[in-house]
Amino acid sequence: MKKKVKIKKTMSIDDVLKIDENLATVLMGFGLHCFGCPMSRMESLEDAAMVHGVDVDLMVEKLNEALSQSNKK
């Protein structure tokens, strides 16, 4: 049985995209278009959300919902 992965606000954008590259769509919906940015490798979702004026808890919730849907396919 596959271990269920959960996105956390302490993860970097890079970590999130390594789990599922399709989550980029959710991140872009929150105004985070910085996938090529070197900061995406080091900056946590929480840090990125703060810089972009985004509710990190809502973003993480939507990322986990999308990941859950993706895992059902």
N, C-alpha and C positions, 0 to 999 in steps of 0.2 A: 504494500500500500504506500502511495506517495505521501510524503510529509507535507502538510499544509503550511505554506509560507504566508506570513502576514507582513504587510508593509508597516513600518514604524516611522515616526517623524524624525528619528535619529539617523535614518538611512540617507545616503547620498542619492542624488538623481541617477548617477552612474549605477549604483547598486540596484535601484528600482528597475532600470532598463535592462540590467543583466538578468533579472528575474523574468521579465516579460517586456520585450521591446514595444509591444502594442500599447503599453501604458503611457507612451509618449503622447498619445491623443488626449488623455486625461490631463496630463501636465500642461499641454498647450492650451487646453480649455481654461486653465487657471492663469494663463499668461506667462508660463515658464517655457521659453523657447530656447533655452540655453544649453542644449545637449552637446554642442561642440565646444562650449566654454570650458576652459581648464578648471574653473571653480566647481563645475558640476561633479568633478571627481572627488572633491574634498568637502564641499558645502553640504550640510544636512538639509533635508526637506524643510525642517523648521527654520533654518537660516534663510534659505531661498524664499520661503513664504513671507518672512518678515521683510526682506528686501523688496519683494514685489507687492506687499500689502494684501496678502492672501491669508485666509483662515486656514491654518495648517491642519487643524482637526478635521475640518470639512474635506480638505484635499486628501488626507490620508483615508478617510472614510470612502470617498469616491474611488480612490486607487484600489482599495481592498474589494469594493463591490465589483469593479471592472476585472480584477484578478480572479475573483470567484466565478464570474461569468465566463471568463476565458478558460478556466480550469474545467468547466462543465462540457466544453466542446471536445 
